[in-house]
Amino acid sequence: MDSTSHELPVKTLERIASQLGCSLTDEKLALYLDEQDELKHFRECFHVPKMKDLPLIDISLVNKDENSIYLLGNSLGLQPRKVKTYLEEEIEKWAKMGSYGHEIGKRPWITGDECIAHLMNNIVGAHKDEIALMNGLTVNLHLLLYAIESQLQLHGLDVEKSMLMIKPRQGEDTLRMEDILEVIEKEGDSIAVILFSGVQFYTGQLFDIPAITKAGQAKGCFVGFDLAHAVGNVELHLHDWGVDFACWCSYKYLNSGAGALAGAFIHEKHAHTMKPALVGWFGHKLESRFNMDNKLDLIPGVNGYRLSNPPILLVCALEASLEIFNQTTMETLRKKSILLTGYMEYLIKHYYSKDKAAPNKPFVKIMTPSHIEHRGCQLTLTFSIPMKSVFQELEKRGVICDTREPSGIRVAPVPLYNSFHDVYRFINVLASAISAAKLK
């Protein structure tokens, strides 16, 4: 694909369309972009749901044997094909060996999480000893003592007085960076912990993680991030940015299945100063773990926060996905993502922008920031007609996306398995869905 990282998506699309002698809305452009896509082979590594298998499909509106238009990687990623193989390997080992499986095989159960932790290094930009794969996202937030409301209540503090929330300005959907930094500058001396999302779940806004980290730490705050919607979506350099701590789930862009094994990060500078308040036996060094002598022999850093045995079946699912990520780079994925989402943004604006000359024509607004540095792959759409009606019509036509109150439909073209033709198909289906919804 001959796009460049410094060129805006629409400029790249215009240049390629000009070379092809077609418009940006021509299917020819989508097919060419897919043909040139160096990541296109990864789509074959995943199961894409068929139209005929979807529960709410209207079979009269679709080709039942065709692939669905899956745009929900921001909520649940597709299943890697190797998941079943890896699960069967461990189930077979359990059947044949019983407890010997704890120490034998390519993923011994006692160290299964540790066997794959290195596969996360480049995805989050961290050293191996700064990462632990454990529990679920919210559990990890609690273990790091920053699941905000619950921890404030647990310590007898008034939530209203002890938790500062930043909201967009009146009439705006997303936060301004200057407003975030202003709050940190003004209130930072009294703030112990800053916890931000990397990408905001509703709007899809990507925050400036290094700038927030730098500003908070300059005020003496610990700065951490909930990376649920950022990990596997955008480039992260947690170690180099000096982020104090972070947590993430792995069932969204990391494609590891519902309730998948989550991850946590603590910067190595805190390896010997940050210690868990709630200790589990898997936080003890392996060589002394089974001494059972009630003497704490804690692993330094984030691995000291582990509680118990890694769930090996969840390890299998995560391993299958991380192996795919490690066949490319986040930089390469991000390059495609910028163009893929930019292509969707262009087509939505081209067909569905508000038209003063046709005031009765339904229009679509993109809530997500247009600037490529302020978003990942997700776009959140709002509509001039009832959102739920549009969503129902999309479901009937085999588009898998989701809604979030009060008014957003979230669509996320994921670079690892979505194609430019997926986007092209979605735009055409959206036209049909809006027309049908308008008649309701």
C-alpha positions as CSV (number, residue, x, y, z in Angstrom):
1,M,0.0,0.0,0.0
2,D,1.6,3.2,-1.1
3,S,0.3,5.5,1.7
4,T,2.7,7.5,3.8
5,S,2.6,8.1,7.5
6,H,2.9,11.9,7.2
7,E,0.2,12.2,4.6
8,L,-3.5,12.8,5.6
9,P,-5.7,9.8,4.6
10,V,-7.9,11.8,2.2
11,K,-4.7,13.0,0.4
12,T,-3.5,9.5,0.0
13,L,-7.0,8.3,-1.2
14,E,-7.2,11.2,-3.7
15,R,-3.7,10.4,-5.1
16,I,-4.4,6.7,-5.5
17,A,-7.9,7.4,-7.1
18,S,-6.2,9.8,-9.5
19,Q,-3.7,7.1,-10.5
20,L,-6.6,4.7,-11.1
21,G,-8.7,7.2,-13.0
22,C,-11.7,6.8,-10.6
23,S,-13.5,8.7,-7.9
24,L,-13.0,8.2,-4.2
25,T,-16.5,6.6,-4.0
26,D,-15.7,4.0,-6.7
27,E,-15.6,0.4,-5.7
28,K,-12.5,0.1,-7.8
29,L,-10.6,2.1,-5.2
30,A,-11.5,-0.2,-2.4
31,L,-10.6,-3.3,-4.4
32,Y,-7.2,-1.8,-5.3
33,L,-6.4,-0.8,-1.7
34,D,-7.1,-4.4,-0.6
35,E,-5.0,-5.8,-3.4
36,Q,-2.1,-3.6,-2.3
37,D,-2.6,-4.2,1.4
38,E,0.5,-5.9,2.9
39,L,-1.6,-7.1,5.9
40,K,-4.5,-8.7,3.9
41,H,-3.4,-12.2,4.6
42,F,-4.1,-11.8,8.3
43,R,-7.8,-11.9,7.6
44,E,-7.5,-15.6,6.9
45,C,-6.2,-16.1,10.4
46,F,-9.7,-15.3,11.8
47,H,-13.2,-16.7,11.7
48,V,-15.5,-14.1,10.1
49,P,-19.2,-14.8,10.9
50,K,-21.4,-15.7,7.9
51,M,-24.7,-13.9,7.3
52,K,-26.7,-17.1,7.7
53,D,-25.4,-17.6,11.2
54,L,-26.5,-14.2,12.6
55,P,-29.6,-14.3,14.8
56,L,-31.2,-11.0,13.7
57,I,-30.6,-11.2,10.0
58,D,-33.3,-10.6,7.4
59,I,-32.5,-13.3,4.9
60,S,-34.5,-11.5,2.2
61,L,-32.0,-8.6,2.4
62,V,-28.7,-10.4,2.2
63,N,-26.7,-13.2,0.5
64,K,-26.8,-15.8,3.3
65,D,-23.5,-17.4,2.3
66,E,-21.6,-14.1,2.3
67,N,-19.5,-12.9,5.2
68,S,-21.1,-10.4,7.6
69,I,-19.7,-6.9,7.8
70,Y,-17.9,-7.1,11.2
71,L,-17.1,-3.7,12.6
72,L,-17.1,-4.5,16.3
73,G,-13.5,-5.3,17.2
74,N,-13.7,-2.4,19.6
75,S,-16.1,-4.5,21.7
76,L,-15.2,-8.2,20.9
77,G,-12.5,-9.1,18.4
78,L,-13.0,-12.0,16.0
79,Q,-11.8,-15.5,16.9
80,P,-8.3,-16.5,15.7
81,R,-8.4,-19.8,14.0
82,K,-5.7,-21.3,16.1
83,V,-7.6,-20.9,19.3
84,K,-9.4,-24.2,18.9
85,T,-6.1,-26.0,18.2
86,Y,-4.4,-24.6,21.3
87,L,-7.4,-25.3,23.5
88,E,-7.5,-28.9,22.2
89,E,-3.8,-29.3,23.0
90,E,-4.3,-28.5,26.6
91,I,-7.5,-30.4,27.0
92,E,-5.8,-33.5,25.5
93,K,-2.8,-33.0,27.8
94,W,-5.1,-32.8,30.8
95,A,-6.9,-36.0,29.7
96,K,-3.7,-37.9,29.1
97,M,-1.4,-36.6,31.8
98,G,-3.5,-35.2,34.6
99,S,-1.4,-33.1,37.0
100,Y,1.8,-33.6,35.1
101,G,0.5,-30.9,32.7
102,H,1.6,-28.3,35.3
103,E,5.2,-28.9,34.3
104,I,5.2,-30.4,30.8
105,G,4.6,-29.1,27.3
106,K,5.1,-25.9,25.5
107,R,2.8,-24.0,27.9
108,P,3.2,-25.7,31.4
109,W,0.2,-24.7,33.4
110,I,2.1,-23.4,36.3
111,T,3.9,-20.8,34.1
112,G,1.5,-20.6,31.2
113,D,1.0,-16.8,31.6
114,E,4.8,-16.2,31.8
115,C,5.3,-18.3,28.6
116,I,3.5,-15.7,26.5
117,A,4.0,-12.5,28.4
118,H,6.9,-11.5,26.0
119,L,4.4,-11.4,23.1
120,M,2.8,-8.3,24.7
121,N,6.1,-6.3,24.9
122,N,5.9,-4.6,21.6
123,I,2.2,-4.1,21.6
124,V,2.3,-1.9,24.7
125,G,5.9,-0.8,24.5
126,A,7.2,-2.3,27.7
127,H,9.9,-4.6,29.1
128,K,8.9,-8.2,29.8
129,D,9.2,-7.8,33.6
130,E,6.9,-4.7,33.5
131,I,4.0,-6.8,32.2
132,A,1.7,-9.4,33.9
133,L,-1.1,-11.3,32.2
134,M,-3.7,-11.9,34.9
135,N,-7.3,-11.6,36.0
136,G,-9.8,-9.2,34.3
137,L,-9.4,-5.5,33.7
138,T,-11.4,-4.3,36.7
139,V,-9.8,-6.9,39.1
140,N,-6.4,-5.5,38.0
141,L,-7.5,-1.9,38.6
142,H,-8.5,-2.9,42.1
143,L,-5.2,-4.7,42.7
144,L,-3.3,-1.6,41.7
145,L,-5.5,0.3,44.2
146,Y,-7.0,2.6,41.6
147,A,-10.5,1.3,40.9
148,I,-11.6,4.8,41.8
149,E,-15.1,4.9,43.4
150,S,-14.7,1.5,45.2
151,Q,-11.3,2.4,46.6
152,L,-12.4,5.8,47.8
153,Q,-15.4,4.2,49.6
154,L,-13.2,1.4,50.9
155,H,-11.0,4.0,52.5
156,G,-13.9,6.0,54.0
157,L,-13.6,8.9,51.6
158,D,-16.4,11.0,50.1
159,V,-16.5,10.2,46.4
160,E,-17.9,13.6,45.5
161,K,-15.0,15.4,47.2
162,S,-12.2,13.0,46.4
163,M,-12.7,12.3,42.7
164,L,-12.3,14.9,40.0
165,M,-14.1,14.2,36.7
166,I,-13.3,16.1,33.5
167,K,-16.1,16.7,31.1
168,P,-16.2,18.2,27.6
169,R,-17.1,21.9,27.2
170,Q,-20.8,22.8,26.8
171,G,-21.9,21.8,23.3
172,E,-18.8,19.7,22.6
173,D,-18.5,15.9,22.5
174,T,-14.8,15.4,23.3
175,L,-12.3,16.8,25.7
176,R,-9.8,19.5,24.8
177,M,-6.2,18.7,25.8
178,E,-5.7,22.2,27.1
179,D,-8.6,21.6,29.6
180,I,-7.1,18.4,30.8
181,L,-3.7,20.0,31.4
182,E,-5.3,23.0,33.1
183,V,-7.0,20.8,35.6
184,I,-3.8,19.0,36.3
185,E,-1.9,22.3,36.7
186,K,-4.6,23.8,39.0
187,E,-5.4,20.8,41.1
188,G,-2.3,18.7,40.8
189,D,-0.8,19.5,44.2
190,S,-3.8,17.9,45.9
191,I,-4.1,14.9,43.5
192,A,-2.6,11.6,44.4
193,V,-3.5,9.5,41.3
194,I,-4.5,10.5,37.8
195,L,-6.3,7.7,35.9
196,F,-7.3,8.3,32.3
197,S,-8.5,6.1,29.5
198,G,-6.1,5.8,26.5
199,V,-9.0,5.8,24.1
200,Q,-12.4,6.9,25.4
201,F,-14.9,4.1,24.9
202,Y,-17.9,6.2,23.7
203,T,-16.4,8.9,21.5
204,G,-13.3,7.0,20.4
205,Q,-11.1,9.9,21.3
206,L,-7.4,9.1,21.7
207,F,-5.7,11.0,24.5
208,D,-2.1,12.3,24.5
209,I,-0.7,9.8,27.0
210,P,2.8,11.1,27.2
211,A,1.7,14.7,27.7
212,I,-0.8,13.7,30.5
213,T,1.9,11.6,32.1
214,K,4.5,14.3,32.1
215,A,2.1,17.0,33.4
216,G,0.8,14.7,36.2
217,Q,4.2,13.6,37.3
218,A,5.5,17.2,37.4
219,K,2.9,17.7,40.1
220,G,4.0,14.6,42.0
221,C,1.0,12.5,40.9
222,F,1.0,8.8,40.0
223,V,-0.3,8.6,36.5
224,G,-2.0,5.5,35.1
225,F,-4.2,4.5,32.1
226,D,-7.1,2.2,31.4
227,L,-6.0,0.9,28.0
228,A,-9.0,-1.3,27.2
229,H,-9.7,0.5,23.9
230,A,-6.1,1.5,23.1
231,V,-4.2,-1.8,23.4
232,G,-3.9,-3.4,20.0
233,N,-5.5,-0.3,18.4
234,V,-2.8,2.4,18.6
235,E,0.9,2.5,19.2
236,L,1.9,2.5,22.9
237,H,5.3,3.1,24.5
238,L,4.5,2.8,28.1
239,H,8.1,2.4,29.3
240,D,9.6,5.2,27.2
241,W,6.7,7.5,28.2
242,G,7.4,6.8,31.9
243,V,3.7,5.8,32.6
244,D,3.5,4.7,36.2
245,F,0.9,1.9,35.8
246,A,-1.7,0.7,33.3
247,C,-4.3,-2.0,32.8
248,W,-6.0,-3.5,29.8
249,C,-8.4,-6.2,28.7
250,S,-7.7,-8.5,25.8
251,Y,-11.1,-9.4,24.3
252,K,-11.4,-6.2,22.2
253,Y,-8.6,-5.5,19.7
254,L,-6.6,-8.3,21.2
255,N,-9.2,-10.9,20.0
256,S,-9.0,-13.3,22.9
257,G,-12.6,-14.0,23.6
258,A,-15.2,-12.9,26.1
259,G,-13.9,-12.7,29.7
260,A,-10.3,-13.1,28.4
261,L,-7.1,-12.8,30.4
262,A,-6.3,-9.2,31.1
263,G,-3.0,-7.4,31.5
264,A,-1.2,-5.0,33.8
265,F,1.9,-2.8,33.6
266,I,4.0,-1.2,36.4
267,H,7.0,0.7,35.3
268,E,10.3,-0.8,36.3
269,K,11.2,2.4,38.2
270,H,8.6,1.3,40.8
271,A,9.6,-2.4,40.9
272,H,10.9,-2.2,44.4
273,T,8.7,0.5,45.8
274,M,5.2,-0.3,44.6
275,K,4.0,-3.4,46.5
276,P,0.5,-5.1,46.4
277,A,-1.9,-4.5,49.3
278,L,-3.6,-7.8,48.6
279,V,-1.1,-10.6,48.1
280,G,-1.7,-13.9,46.4
281,W,0.5,-16.9,46.3
282,F,1.4,-16.5,42.6
283,G,3.0,-13.2,43.5
284,H,5.7,-15.2,45.3
285,K,8.9,-16.2,43.5
286,L,8.5,-19.6,41.9
287,E,11.5,-21.1,43.6
288,S,10.0,-20.4,47.0
289,R,6.3,-20.6,46.1
290,F,5.7,-24.1,47.3
291,N,7.7,-23.8,50.6
292,M,4.4,-23.0,52.3
293,D,6.4,-21.4,55.2
294,N,4.3,-18.2,55.4
295,K,7.4,-16.1,54.5
296,L,6.8,-13.5,51.9
297,D,9.1,-13.8,49.0
298,L,7.6,-11.4,46.6
299,I,8.4,-11.0,42.9
300,P,9.5,-7.4,42.3
301,G,7.3,-5.2,40.2
302,V,4.0,-6.1,38.5
303,N,4.4,-9.9,38.7
304,G,4.2,-9.6,42.5
305,Y,0.6,-8.6,42.0
306,R,-0.5,-12.0,40.6
307,L,-2.9,-13.9,42.7
308,S,-3.3,-17.4,41.6
309,N,-2.8,-20.0,38.9
310,P,-3.0,-18.7,35.3
311,P,-6.2,-20.0,33.6
312,I,-4.6,-22.1,30.9
313,L,-7.5,-22.1,28.6
314,L,-7.6,-18.3,28.6
315,V,-3.9,-18.3,28.0
316,C,-4.4,-20.4,24.9
317,A,-6.9,-18.0,23.4
318,L,-4.6,-15.0,24.1
319,E,-1.6,-16.8,22.7
320,A,-3.3,-17.5,19.4
321,S,-4.0,-13.8,18.9
322,L,-0.7,-12.4,20.2
323,E,1.2,-14.7,17.8
324,I,-0.6,-12.9,14.9
325,F,0.3,-9.5,16.2
326,N,3.9,-10.5,16.5
327,Q,4.1,-11.3,12.8
328,T,3.8,-7.6,12.1
329,T,4.3,-4.4,14.1
330,M,1.9,-1.9,15.7
331,E,3.5,0.8,13.5
332,T,2.4,-1.1,10.4
333,L,-1.0,-1.9,11.7
334,R,-1.5,1.8,12.7
335,K,-0.5,2.9,9.2
336,K,-3.2,0.8,7.7
337,S,-5.7,1.8,10.4
338,I,-5.3,5.5,9.7
339,L,-6.0,5.0,6.0
340,L,-8.9,2.5,6.6
341,T,-10.7,4.7,9.1
342,G,-9.9,7.8,7.0
343,Y,-11.6,6.0,4.1
344,M,-14.7,5.3,6.1
345,E,-14.7,8.9,7.4
346,Y,-14.5,10.3,3.9
347,L,-17.3,8.2,2.6
348,I,-19.6,9.0,5.5
349,K,-19.0,12.7,5.1
350,H,-19.4,12.5,1.3
351,Y,-22.8,10.8,1.5
352,Y,-24.3,11.8,4.8
353,S,-23.1,15.3,5.8
354,K,-25.8,17.8,6.7
355,D,-27.1,19.4,3.6
356,K,-28.7,22.8,4.0
357,A,-30.2,22.5,0.5
358,A,-32.0,19.4,1.5
359,P,-33.1,19.9,5.1
360,N,-35.2,16.8,5.2
361,K,-32.4,14.5,4.1
362,P,-31.1,12.3,7.0
363,F,-27.6,13.1,8.0
364,V,-24.8,11.5,10.0
365,K,-22.4,13.2,12.4
366,I,-19.1,11.7,13.4
367,M,-18.5,12.4,17.1
368,T,-15.0,11.0,17.0
369,P,-12.2,13.6,16.4
370,S,-11.2,14.0,12.8
371,H,-7.5,14.5,13.5
372,I,-5.7,11.2,13.1
373,E,-3.6,11.7,16.2
374,H,-6.7,12.0,18.3
375,R,-8.4,8.7,17.4
376,G,-7.8,5.1,16.9
377,C,-9.8,3.0,14.4
378,Q,-13.3,3.5,16.0
379,L,-15.8,6.1,14.7
380,T,-18.9,6.9,16.8
381,L,-21.8,8.0,14.7
382,T,-24.9,10.0,15.6
383,F,-28.0,10.4,13.4
384,S,-30.7,12.9,12.6
385,I,-33.2,10.1,12.7
386,P,-33.7,7.7,15.7
387,M,-30.4,5.8,16.2
388,K,-32.1,2.6,17.4
389,S,-34.1,2.3,14.2
390,V,-30.9,2.7,12.1
391,F,-29.1,0.1,14.2
392,Q,-32.0,-2.4,13.8
393,E,-31.8,-2.0,10.1
394,L,-28.1,-2.5,10.1
395,E,-28.5,-5.7,12.1
396,K,-31.0,-7.0,9.6
397,R,-28.5,-6.5,6.8
398,G,-25.6,-8.3,8.5
399,V,-23.6,-5.3,9.9
400,I,-22.2,-6.2,13.3
401,C,-21.6,-3.0,15.3
402,D,-23.1,-1.7,18.6
403,T,-24.8,1.2,20.3
404,R,-23.9,3.2,23.3
405,E,-26.3,5.6,25.1
406,P,-27.3,8.3,24.7
407,S,-27.1,8.4,20.9
408,G,-24.0,6.7,19.4
409,I,-23.5,3.8,17.0
410,R,-19.9,2.6,17.2
411,V,-18.1,1.2,14.1
412,A,-14.5,0.1,14.1
413,P,-12.7,-1.1,11.0
414,V,-9.9,-3.1,12.5
415,P,-6.7,-3.2,10.4
416,L,-5.8,-6.8,11.3
417,Y,-8.8,-8.4,9.7
418,N,-11.1,-5.7,8.1
419,S,-10.7,-4.8,4.5
420,F,-11.3,-1.6,2.5
421,H,-14.1,-3.5,0.8
422,D,-15.8,-4.1,4.2
423,V,-15.9,-0.3,4.5
424,Y,-17.3,0.1,1.0
425,R,-20.0,-2.5,1.7
426,F,-20.9,-0.9,5.0
427,I,-21.4,2.5,3.4
428,N,-23.8,1.0,0.8
429,V,-25.7,-1.0,3.5
430,L,-25.9,2.2,5.6
431,A,-27.7,3.9,2.8
432,S,-30.3,1.1,2.7
433,A,-30.6,1.1,6.5
434,I,-31.1,4.8,6.8
435,S,-33.8,4.8,4.0
436,A,-35.6,1.9,5.8
437,A,-35.3,3.6,9.2
438,K,-36.7,6.9,7.8
439,L,-39.9,5.2,6.8
440,K,-40.6,3.8,10.3
